Amino acid sequence: MESALVGPFRLGDRKALERVYSLYIRDVQQSVRSVLHSLGRLTSADLADLVQEVFLRAFSDRARAQYDGARDYGPFLTTIARNVVIDWSRRSCREIAAPNILESFAERVGEELDPPAFDAALLANTEAYVAGLEPDLRAVHHLRFVEGMPQRQAADAIGVTRQSLRTLEKKLLHGFRHHLRDGEP
């Protein structure tokens, strides 16, 4: 964002907001369009709704106050767009078939979305938990959380109903939380 726009933008000046919108609308549209297409959910109505939601969030008082002007505005908007698509997907009760699709937002700006979230000790603890799982739970873990397979496909692959798979997932996650809290499987 141009340095002269930062102050008026943060104050909510209408002309500054219009200028920022016109500078970034194409990039936001392209990013959202790309992800919706990859998810097989691209419609002009959803695209328009999501792009407007991105700018509603980006132009909120809180978001404008959070933007410091020191960094490029594109990655800031990309992060908001990523969160809007995730929230929309959750609201529409559909799973994202390939979670790595959301990483296309990061590729567009050439940066990682988030810093590494896990340290080596947590990863080792997780691997120890997974290694000690019963075969059915290990299969659920692998299909759902390693391969990122949707519930229906994972249930078919394991040979259970989707509801049974959900029950196994809950058991797996409950056991993992217990393992992390108490240090035992």
BALUM-42301 format. One record per residue: residue number from 1; chain; y, z, x of N, C-alpha, C, CB in turn. Coordinates in nm, 2 decimals. Glycine has a CB too. Layout:
// residues N
> gulum  torke  nnorth  nup  neast  canorth  caup  caeast  cnorth  cup  ceast  cbnorth  cbup  cbeast
> NUM  A  Y  Z  X  Y  Z  X  Y  Z  X  Y  Z  X
...
This chain:
// residues 185
> gulum  torke  nnorth  nup  neast  canorth  caup  caeast  cnorth  cup  ceast  cbnorth  cbup  cbeast
> 1  A  -0.12  0.00  0.09  0.00  0.00  0.00  0.12  0.00  0.09  0.00  0.12  -0.10
> 2  A  0.22  -0.07  0.05  0.35  -0.08  0.12  0.41  0.06  0.13  0.44  -0.18  0.06
> 3  A  0.46  0.10  0.24  0.52  0.23  0.26  0.63  0.26  0.16  0.56  0.25  0.41
> 4  A  0.71  0.16  0.13  0.82  0.18  0.04  0.78  0.21  -0.10  0.91  0.05  0.04
> 5  A  0.65  0.17  -0.14  0.60  0.20  -0.27  0.54  0.34  -0.29  0.49  0.10  -0.30
> 6  A  0.50  0.40  -0.18  0.43  0.53  -0.18  0.51  0.64  -0.26  0.40  0.58  -0.05
> 7  A  0.63  0.66  -0.23  0.71  0.76  -0.29  0.73  0.74  -0.44  0.85  0.77  -0.23
> 8  A  0.78  0.62  -0.48  0.79  0.59  -0.62  0.66  0.59  -0.70  0.86  0.46  -0.64
> 9  A  0.55  0.54  -0.63  0.42  0.54  -0.69  0.38  0.68  -0.72  0.32  0.47  -0.60
> 10  A  0.39  0.77  -0.63  0.35  0.91  -0.65  0.43  0.98  -0.76  0.36  0.99  -0.52
> 11  A  0.55  0.94  -0.78  0.64  0.99  -0.88  0.61  0.93  -1.02  0.78  0.98  -0.85
> 12  A  0.53  0.82  -1.02  0.50  0.76  -1.15  0.60  0.65  -1.19  0.48  0.86  -1.25
> 13  A  0.68  0.60  -1.10  0.78  0.50  -1.13  0.71  0.38  -1.19  0.86  0.46  -1.01
> 14  A  0.75  0.33  -1.31  0.68  0.22  -1.38  0.68  0.09  -1.29  0.76  0.19  -1.51
> 15  A  0.78  0.06  -1.23  0.78  -0.07  -1.15  0.69  -0.05  -1.03  0.93  -0.10  -1.09
> 16  A  0.68  0.07  -0.97  0.59  0.09  -0.86  0.44  0.08  -0.91  0.61  0.22  -0.79
> 17  A  0.42  0.14  -1.02  0.28  0.13  -1.08  0.24  -0.02  -1.11  0.27  0.21  -1.20
> 18  A  0.34  -0.09  -1.16  0.31  -0.23  -1.19  0.28  -0.31  -1.06  0.43  -0.30  -1.27
> 19  A  0.36  -0.28  -0.96  0.34  -0.35  -0.83  0.20  -0.32  -0.77  0.45  -0.31  -0.73
> 20  A  0.17  -0.19  -0.77  0.04  -0.15  -0.72  -0.08  -0.22  -0.80  0.02  0.00  -0.72
> 21  A  -0.06  -0.22  -0.93  -0.16  -0.28  -1.02  -0.18  -0.43  -0.98  -0.12  -0.27  -1.17
> 22  A  -0.07  -0.50  -0.97  -0.07  -0.64  -0.94  -0.13  -0.67  -0.80  0.06  -0.71  -0.95
> 23  A  -0.11  -0.57  -0.71  -0.16  -0.59  -0.57  -0.32  -0.57  -0.57  -0.10  -0.49  -0.48
> 24  A  -0.37  -0.49  -0.65  -0.51  -0.45  -0.64  -0.60  -0.49  -0.75  -0.52  -0.30  -0.62
> 25  A  -0.55  -0.55  -0.86  -0.63  -0.58  -0.98  -0.74  -0.68  -0.94  -0.54  -0.65  -1.08
> 26  A  -0.72  -0.78  -0.86  -0.82  -0.87  -0.83  -0.94  -0.81  -0.75  -0.77  -0.99  -0.75
> 27  A  -0.90  -0.72  -0.65  -1.01  -0.65  -0.58  -1.09  -0.56  -0.66  -0.94  -0.57  -0.46
> 28  A  -1.03  -0.49  -0.75  -1.10  -0.40  -0.84  -1.19  -0.48  -0.94  -1.00  -0.31  -0.92
> 29  A  -1.13  -0.59  -0.99  -1.21  -0.67  -1.08  -1.34  -0.73  -1.01  -1.13  -0.79  -1.14
> 30  A  -1.32  -0.78  -0.89  -1.43  -0.83  -0.81  -1.53  -0.73  -0.78  -1.38  -0.90  -0.68
> 31  A  -1.49  -0.61  -0.74  -1.59  -0.51  -0.71  -1.67  -0.47  -0.83  -1.52  -0.38  -0.65
> 32  A  -1.60  -0.44  -0.94  -1.67  -0.40  -1.07  -1.76  -0.51  -1.12  -1.57  -0.36  -1.17
> 33  A  -1.71  -0.64  -1.12  -1.78  -0.75  -1.16  -1.91  -0.76  -1.08  -1.70  -0.88  -1.15
> 34  A  -1.90  -0.75  -0.95  -2.02  -0.76  -0.86  -2.13  -0.66  -0.90  -1.98  -0.75  -0.72
> 35  A  -2.09  -0.53  -0.92  -2.18  -0.43  -0.95  -2.24  -0.45  -1.09  -2.12  -0.29  -0.94
> 36  A  -2.16  -0.48  -1.19  -2.21  -0.51  -1.32  -2.31  -0.62  -1.32  -2.10  -0.54  -1.42
> 37  A  -2.28  -0.73  -1.25  -2.37  -0.84  -1.24  -2.50  -0.80  -1.17  -2.30  -0.96  -1.16
> 38  A  -2.49  -0.72  -1.07  -2.61  -0.67  -1.00  -2.70  -0.59  -1.09  -2.58  -0.60  -0.87
> 39  A  -2.63  -0.51  -1.18  -2.71  -0.43  -1.27  -2.76  -0.50  -1.39  -2.62  -0.31  -1.32
> 40  A  -2.72  -0.63  -1.40  -2.76  -0.71  -1.52  -2.68  -0.67  -1.65  -2.91  -0.70  -1.54
> 41  A  -2.56  -0.62  -1.63  -2.49  -0.56  -1.74  -2.35  -0.62  -1.75  -2.48  -0.41  -1.73
> 42  A  -2.33  -0.74  -1.69  -2.20  -0.80  -1.69  -2.16  -0.86  -1.83  -2.19  -0.90  -1.58
> 43  A  -2.06  -0.81  -1.89  -2.00  -0.87  -2.01  -1.85  -0.86  -1.98  -2.04  -0.80  -2.14
> 44  A  -1.77  -0.95  -2.04  -1.63  -0.95  -2.03  -1.57  -0.83  -2.08  -1.56  -1.08  -2.09
> 45  A  -1.62  -0.77  -2.19  -1.57  -0.65  -2.25  -1.59  -0.53  -2.16  -1.64  -0.63  -2.39
> 46  A  -1.71  -0.52  -2.11  -1.74  -0.41  -2.02  -1.66  -0.42  -1.89  -1.89  -0.40  -1.98
> 47  A  -1.64  -0.54  -1.84  -1.56  -0.56  -1.72  -1.42  -0.51  -1.74  -1.57  -0.70  -1.67
> 48  A  -1.36  -0.56  -1.85  -1.22  -0.52  -1.89  -1.21  -0.37  -1.91  -1.18  -0.60  -2.01
> 49  A  -1.30  -0.32  -1.98  -1.29  -0.17  -2.00  -1.30  -0.09  -1.88  -1.41  -0.13  -2.10
> 50  A  -1.39  -0.13  -1.79  -1.41  -0.05  -1.66  -1.29  -0.07  -1.57  -1.54  -0.09  -1.60
> 51  A  -1.24  -0.19  -1.56  -1.13  -0.21  -1.47  -1.01  -0.13  -1.52  -1.09  -0.36  -1.47
> 52  A  -0.99  -0.13  -1.65  -0.87  -0.05  -1.71  -0.90  0.10  -1.68  -0.85  -0.08  -1.85
> 53  A  -1.02  0.15  -1.70  -1.06  0.29  -1.67  -1.03  0.32  -1.53  -1.21  0.31  -1.70
> 54  A  -1.06  0.23  -1.43  -1.03  0.26  -1.29  -0.88  0.28  -1.27  -1.07  0.14  -1.20
> 55  A  -0.79  0.20  -1.33  -0.65  0.22  -1.32  -0.60  0.34  -1.39  -0.58  0.09  -1.36
> 56  A  -0.66  0.37  -1.51  -0.62  0.49  -1.58  -0.64  0.61  -1.49  -0.69  0.50  -1.71
> 57  A  -0.75  0.62  -1.43  -0.78  0.73  -1.34  -0.69  0.73  -1.22  -0.93  0.73  -1.30
> 58  A  -0.68  0.61  -1.16  -0.60  0.60  -1.04  -0.45  0.63  -1.06  -0.61  0.46  -0.98
> 59  A  -0.40  0.60  -1.18  -0.26  0.63  -1.21  -0.24  0.76  -1.27  -0.21  0.51  -1.29
> 60  A  -0.34  0.84  -1.29  -0.32  0.97  -1.35  -0.23  1.06  -1.25  -0.45  1.04  -1.37
> 61  A  -0.16  1.16  -1.30  -0.08  1.24  -1.22  -0.15  1.30  -1.10  -0.02  1.35  -1.31
> 62  A  -0.27  1.35  -1.13  -0.35  1.41  -1.03  -0.39  1.31  -0.92  -0.48  1.47  -1.09
> 63  A  -0.44  1.20  -0.95  -0.48  1.10  -0.85  -0.36  1.05  -0.77  -0.55  0.98  -0.92
> 64  A  -0.25  1.02  -0.84  -0.13  0.98  -0.76  -0.09  1.09  -0.66  -0.02  0.95  -0.86
> 65  A  -0.10  1.21  -0.70  -0.06  1.32  -0.61  -0.16  1.34  -0.50  -0.05  1.46  -0.69
> 66  A  -0.28  1.30  -0.52  -0.38  1.31  -0.41  -0.37  1.20  -0.31  -0.52  1.31  -0.47
> 67  A  -0.31  1.09  -0.34  -0.30  0.98  -0.25  -0.18  1.01  -0.15  -0.27  0.84  -0.32
> 68  A  -0.21  1.02  -0.03  -0.11  1.07  0.07  -0.03  0.96  0.13  -0.18  1.14  0.18
> 69  A  -0.07  0.83  0.11  0.01  0.72  0.17  -0.03  0.69  0.31  0.15  0.75  0.16
> 70  A  -0.10  0.78  0.38  -0.13  0.76  0.52  -0.24  0.66  0.54  -0.17  0.89  0.59
> 71  A  -0.33  0.65  0.45  -0.45  0.56  0.45  -0.43  0.45  0.36  -0.58  0.63  0.42
> 72  A  -0.50  0.34  0.38  -0.50  0.23  0.29  -0.54  0.27  0.15  -0.59  0.11  0.35
> 73  A  -0.48  0.21  0.05  -0.51  0.24  -0.09  -0.63  0.18  -0.14  -0.39  0.20  -0.17
> 74  A  -0.68  0.07  -0.08  -0.80  0.00  -0.12  -0.92  0.09  -0.13  -0.82  -0.11  -0.03
> 75  A  -0.95  0.16  -0.02  -1.07  0.25  -0.02  -1.06  0.36  -0.13  -1.10  0.31  0.12
> 76  A  -0.94  0.41  -0.14  -0.92  0.51  -0.24  -0.95  0.46  -0.38  -0.77  0.56  -0.24
> 77  A  -0.90  0.34  -0.41  -0.93  0.27  -0.54  -1.08  0.24  -0.55  -0.85  0.15  -0.56
> 78  A  -1.14  0.20  -0.44  -1.28  0.17  -0.45  -1.37  0.29  -0.48  -1.33  0.11  -0.31
> 79  A  -1.33  0.40  -0.43  -1.40  0.53  -0.46  -1.39  0.56  -0.61  -1.35  0.64  -0.37
> 80  A  -1.27  0.54  -0.66  -1.25  0.57  -0.80  -1.33  0.47  -0.89  -1.10  0.55  -0.84
> 81  A  -1.33  0.34  -0.85  -1.41  0.24  -0.92  -1.56  0.27  -0.91  -1.39  0.10  -0.85
> 82  A  -1.61  0.32  -0.80  -1.75  0.36  -0.79  -1.78  0.47  -0.89  -1.78  0.40  -0.64
> 83  A  -1.69  0.57  -0.89  -1.71  0.68  -0.98  -1.71  0.64  -1.13  -1.61  0.79  -0.96
> 84  A  -1.62  0.55  -1.16  -1.61  0.50  -1.30  -1.73  0.43  -1.34  -1.48  0.40  -1.31
> 85  A  -1.79  0.34  -1.25  -1.91  0.27  -1.28  -2.03  0.37  -1.30  -1.94  0.17  -1.18
> 86  A  -2.04  0.47  -1.21  -2.14  0.57  -1.23  -2.13  0.64  -1.36  -2.14  0.67  -1.11
> 87  A  -2.01  0.69  -1.39  -1.99  0.76  -1.52  -2.02  0.68  -1.64  -1.84  0.81  -1.53
> 88  A  -1.98  0.55  -1.63  -2.01  0.46  -1.74  -2.16  0.44  -1.76  -1.94  0.32  -1.72
> 89  A  -2.23  0.42  -1.65  -2.37  0.40  -1.65  -2.44  0.52  -1.71  -2.43  0.37  -1.51
> 90  A  -2.40  0.64  -1.67  -2.46  0.76  -1.73  -2.43  0.77  -1.88  -2.40  0.89  -1.66
> 91  A  -2.31  0.74  -1.92  -2.27  0.75  -2.06  -2.35  0.65  -2.15  -2.12  0.73  -2.08
> 92  A  -2.38  0.54  -2.09  -2.45  0.44  -2.17  -2.60  0.46  -2.16  -2.42  0.30  -2.11
> 93  A  -2.64  0.57  -2.10  -2.78  0.62  -2.11  -2.88  0.52  -2.04  -2.83  0.64  -2.25
> 94  A  -2.83  0.46  -1.94  -2.92  0.36  -1.87  -2.92  0.41  -1.72  -2.87  0.22  -1.88
> 95  A  -3.04  0.39  -1.66  -3.05  0.42  -1.52  -3.00  0.31  -1.44  -3.20  0.46  -1.49
> 96  A  -2.96  0.34  -1.32  -2.93  0.23  -1.23  -3.06  0.20  -1.15  -2.81  0.28  -1.13
> 97  A  -3.10  0.07  -1.17  -3.23  0.03  -1.12  -3.23  0.03  -0.97  -3.27  -0.11  -1.17
> 98  A  -3.13  0.00  -0.90  -3.12  0.00  -0.76  -3.00  0.07  -0.71  -3.13  -0.15  -0.70
> 99  A  -3.01  0.20  -0.67  -2.89  0.28  -0.64  -2.81  0.22  -0.52  -2.94  0.41  -0.60
> 100  A  -2.87  0.14  -0.44  -2.80  0.08  -0.33  -2.70  -0.03  -0.37  -2.90  0.01  -0.23
> 101  A  -2.70  -0.07  -0.50  -2.60  -0.16  -0.55  -2.47  -0.10  -0.54  -2.64  -0.20  -0.70
> 102  A  -2.46  0.03  -0.56  -2.33  0.09  -0.56  -2.27  0.09  -0.42  -2.34  0.24  -0.61
> 103  A  -2.35  0.07  -0.32  -2.30  0.06  -0.18  -2.22  -0.06  -0.16  -2.41  0.07  -0.08
> 104  A  -2.23  -0.16  -0.25  -2.15  -0.28  -0.24  -2.00  -0.25  -0.24  -2.19  -0.38  -0.34
> 105  A  -1.96  -0.14  -0.31  -1.83  -0.10  -0.31  -1.78  -0.07  -0.17  -1.80  0.03  -0.40
> 106  A  -1.87  0.00  -0.09  -1.84  0.04  0.04  -1.83  -0.08  0.13  -1.94  0.14  0.10
> 107  A  -1.92  -0.18  0.11  -1.92  -0.30  0.20  -1.79  -0.37  0.18  -2.04  -0.38  0.16
> 108  A  -1.73  -0.37  0.06  -1.61  -0.44  0.03  -1.49  -0.39  0.11  -1.57  -0.43  -0.11
> 109  A  -1.49  -0.27  0.15  -1.38  -0.21  0.22  -1.42  -0.18  0.37  -1.33  -0.08  0.16
> 110  A  -1.55  -0.21  0.40  -1.59  -0.19  0.54  -1.60  -0.05  0.59  -1.50  -0.27  0.63
> 111  A  -1.62  0.05  0.50  -1.63  0.19  0.53  -1.74  0.25  0.45  -1.49  0.26  0.51
> 112  A  -1.79  0.36  0.51  -1.89  0.44  0.43  -1.82  0.51  0.32  -1.96  0.54  0.52
> 113  A  -1.89  0.52  0.20  -1.82  0.59  0.09  -1.81  0.74  0.12  -1.91  0.57  -0.03
> 114  A  -1.91  0.80  0.18  -1.90  0.94  0.20  -1.96  0.97  0.34  -1.99  1.02  0.09
> 115  A  -1.91  1.08  0.40  -1.97  1.12  0.52  -2.12  1.17  0.50  -1.89  1.24  0.59
> 116  A  -2.20  1.17  0.61  -2.34  1.21  0.59  -2.34  1.35  0.51  -2.41  1.22  0.72
> 117  A  -2.43  1.36  0.41  -2.42  1.48  0.33  -2.53  1.58  0.37  -2.45  1.44  0.19
> 118  A  -2.62  1.55  0.45  -2.73  1.64  0.48  -2.74  1.66  0.63  -2.86  1.59  0.43
> 119  A  -2.77  1.78  0.67  -2.79  1.81  0.81  -2.94  1.80  0.84  -2.73  1.95  0.85
> 120  A  -2.97  1.81  0.97  -3.11  1.79  1.01  -3.20  1.90  0.96  -3.12  1.79  1.16
> 121  A  -3.15  2.02  0.95  -3.24  2.13  0.90  -3.27  2.11  0.75  -3.16  2.27  0.92
> 122  A  -3.18  2.07  0.67  -3.21  2.04  0.53  -3.31  1.93  0.51  -3.08  2.01  0.45
> 123  A  -3.29  1.82  0.59  -3.39  1.71  0.59  -3.53  1.76  0.63  -3.34  1.60  0.68
> 124  A  -3.54  1.84  0.73  -3.67  1.89  0.77  -3.73  1.98  0.66  -3.65  1.97  0.91
> 125  A  -3.65  2.06  0.60  -3.69  2.15  0.49  -3.74  2.06  0.38  -3.58  2.24  0.45
> 126  A  -3.67  1.96  0.34  -3.71  1.87  0.24  -3.84  1.80  0.27  -3.60  1.76  0.21
> 127  A  -3.86  1.75  0.39  -3.98  1.68  0.43  -4.10  1.78  0.42  -3.97  1.63  0.57
> 128  A  -4.08  1.91  0.46  -4.18  2.01  0.46  -4.22  2.03  0.31  -4.14  2.14  0.52
> 129  A  -4.13  2.03  0.22  -4.16  2.05  0.08  -4.24  1.94  0.03  -4.03  2.07  0.00
> 130  A  -4.19  1.81  0.05  -4.26  1.69  0.01  -4.40  1.69  0.06  -4.18  1.57  0.04
> 131  A  -4.42  1.72  0.19  -4.56  1.72  0.25  -4.65  1.81  0.18  -4.54  1.75  0.40
> 132  A  -4.60  1.92  0.13  -4.69  2.02  0.06  -4.71  2.00  -0.09  -4.63  2.15  0.08
> 133  A  -4.66  1.89  -0.14  -4.68  1.86  -0.28  -4.82  1.82  -0.32  -4.58  1.75  -0.33
> 134  A  -4.85  1.84  -0.44  -4.98  1.79  -0.50  -4.96  1.63  -0.51  -5.01  1.85  -0.64
> 135  A  -5.07  1.56  -0.50  -5.06  1.41  -0.50  -4.98  1.35  -0.62  -5.20  1.35  -0.51
> 136  A  -5.00  1.41  -0.74  -4.92  1.35  -0.85  -4.77  1.37  -0.84  -4.97  1.41  -0.98
> 137  A  -4.73  1.49  -0.79  -4.59  1.51  -0.76  -4.54  1.43  -0.64  -4.56  1.66  -0.74
> 138  A  -4.62  1.41  -0.54  -4.58  1.33  -0.43  -4.56  1.19  -0.47  -4.68  1.34  -0.31
> 139  A  -4.64  1.14  -0.56  -4.63  1.00  -0.62  -4.50  0.99  -0.69  -4.75  0.96  -0.71
> 140  A  -4.47  1.09  -0.78  -4.34  1.09  -0.85  -4.22  1.09  -0.76  -4.33  1.21  -0.95
> 141  A  -4.23  1.17  -0.66  -4.12  1.18  -0.56  -4.10  1.04  -0.49  -4.15  1.28  -0.45
> 142  A  -4.21  0.98  -0.45  -4.20  0.86  -0.37  -4.14  0.74  -0.46  -4.34  0.81  -0.32
> 143  A  -4.20  0.73  -0.58  -4.16  0.62  -0.67  -4.01  0.64  -0.72  -4.25  0.61  -0.79
> 144  A  -3.98  0.76  -0.76  -3.85  0.78  -0.82  -3.74  0.80  -0.72  -3.86  0.90  -0.91
> 145  A  -3.76  0.88  -0.61  -3.66  0.92  -0.53  -3.65  0.85  -0.39  -3.66  1.06  -0.50
> 146  A  -3.77  0.79  -0.35  -3.77  0.71  -0.23  -3.74  0.56  -0.26  -3.90  0.73  -0.15
> 147  A  -3.83  0.51  -0.35  -3.81  0.37  -0.39  -3.70  0.35  -0.50  -3.94  0.32  -0.45
> 148  A  -3.66  0.45  -0.57  -3.56  0.44  -0.67  -3.60  0.36  -0.79  -3.44  0.37  -0.61
> 149  A  -3.73  0.37  -0.82  -3.78  0.30  -0.94  -3.74  0.37  -1.07  -3.94  0.30  -0.93
> 150  A  -3.70  0.29  -1.17  -3.67  0.34  -1.30  -3.79  0.42  -1.36  -3.62  0.23  -1.39
> 151  A  -3.76  0.51  -1.45  -3.86  0.60  -1.51  -3.98  0.52  -1.57  -3.80  0.69  -1.61
> 152  A  -3.94  0.42  -1.65  -4.05  0.34  -1.72  -4.14  0.27  -1.62  -3.98  0.23  -1.81
> 153  A  -4.09  0.21  -1.51  -4.18  0.15  -1.41  -4.26  0.25  -1.34  -4.09  0.06  -1.32
> 154  A  -4.20  0.36  -1.30  -4.27  0.47  -1.23  -4.38  0.52  -1.31  -4.17  0.58  -1.18
> 155  A  -4.35  0.55  -1.44  -4.46  0.60  -1.53  -4.57  0.50  -1.54  -4.40  0.63  -1.67
> 156  A  -4.54  0.37  -1.55  -4.65  0.27  -1.56  -4.73  0.27  -1.43  -4.59  0.13  -1.59
> 157  A  -4.66  0.28  -1.32  -4.73  0.27  -1.19  -4.82  0.39  -1.17  -4.63  0.27  -1.07
> 158  A  -4.78  0.51  -1.22  -4.86  0.63  -1.20  -4.97  0.64  -1.31  -4.77  0.75  -1.21
> 159  A  -4.94  0.57  -1.42  -5.04  0.57  -1.53  -5.02  0.68  -1.63  -5.18  0.58  -1.48
> 160  A  -4.89  0.72  -1.65  -4.86  0.83  -1.75  -4.75  0.78  -1.84  -4.81  0.96  -1.67
> 161  A  -4.72  0.85  -1.94  -4.61  0.82  -2.03  -4.48  0.85  -1.97  -4.62  0.89  -2.17
> 162  A  -4.37  0.80  -2.02  -4.24  0.83  -1.96  -4.21  0.98  -1.98  -4.13  0.74  -2.03
> 163  A  -4.25  1.03  -2.09  -4.22  1.18  -2.12  -4.30  1.26  -2.02  -4.26  1.22  -2.26
> 164  A  -4.42  1.22  -1.99  -4.50  1.30  -1.89  -4.43  1.28  -1.75  -4.64  1.24  -1.88
> 165  A  -4.38  1.17  -1.72  -4.31  1.15  -1.59  -4.19  1.24  -1.59  -4.27  1.00  -1.57
> 166  A  -4.11  1.25  -1.70  -4.00  1.34  -1.70  -4.04  1.48  -1.67  -3.93  1.33  -1.84
> 167  A  -4.15  1.52  -1.73  -4.20  1.66  -1.71  -4.24  1.68  -1.57  -4.32  1.69  -1.80
> 168  A  -4.30  1.58  -1.51  -4.34  1.59  -1.36  -4.21  1.60  -1.28  -4.43  1.47  -1.32
> 169  A  -4.11  1.52  -1.31  -3.98  1.52  -1.24  -3.92  1.66  -1.25  -3.88  1.42  -1.29
> 170  A  -3.92  1.72  -1.37  -3.86  1.85  -1.38  -3.93  1.95  -1.30  -3.86  1.89  -1.53
> 171  A  -4.07  1.94  -1.30  -4.15  2.03  -1.22  -4.12  2.01  -1.07  -4.30  2.01  -1.25
> 172  A  -4.11  1.89  -1.03  -4.08  1.86  -0.89  -3.94  1.92  -0.85  -4.08  1.71  -0.87
> 173  A  -3.84  1.89  -0.93  -3.70  1.94  -0.90  -3.69  2.09  -0.91  -3.60  1.88  -0.99
> 174  A  -3.76  2.15  -1.01  -3.76  2.30  -1.02  -3.83  2.36  -0.89  -3.84  2.34  -1.14
> 175  A  -3.94  2.30  -0.85  -4.01  2.35  -0.73  -3.92  2.34  -0.61  -4.14  2.28  -0.71
> 176  A  -3.85  2.23  -0.60  -3.77  2.21  -0.48  -3.65  2.31  -0.48  -3.71  2.06  -0.48
> 177  A  -3.59  2.33  -0.59  -3.48  2.43  -0.60  -3.54  2.57  -0.56  -3.42  2.44  -0.74
> 178  A  -3.65  2.60  -0.61  -3.72  2.73  -0.57  -3.75  2.73  -0.42  -3.85  2.75  -0.65
> 179  A  -3.79  2.62  -0.37  -3.82  2.61  -0.23  -3.70  2.63  -0.14  -3.89  2.48  -0.19
> 180  A  -3.59  2.57  -0.18  -3.46  2.59  -0.11  -3.41  2.73  -0.12  -3.36  2.49  -0.16
> 181  A  -3.42  2.79  -0.24  -3.37  2.92  -0.26  -3.45  3.03  -0.19  -3.36  2.95  -0.41
> 182  A  -3.58  3.02  -0.21  -3.67  3.12  -0.16  -3.74  3.09  -0.03  -3.77  3.16  -0.26
> 183  A  -3.73  2.96  0.01  -3.80  2.92  0.14  -3.95  2.91  0.13  -3.77  3.02  0.24
> 184  A  -4.00  2.89  0.00  -4.14  2.87  -0.01  -4.16  2.76  -0.12  -4.21  3.00  -0.05
> 185  A  -4.28  2.69  -0.11  -4.30  2.58  -0.20  -4.34  2.62  -0.34  -4.42  2.49  -0.16
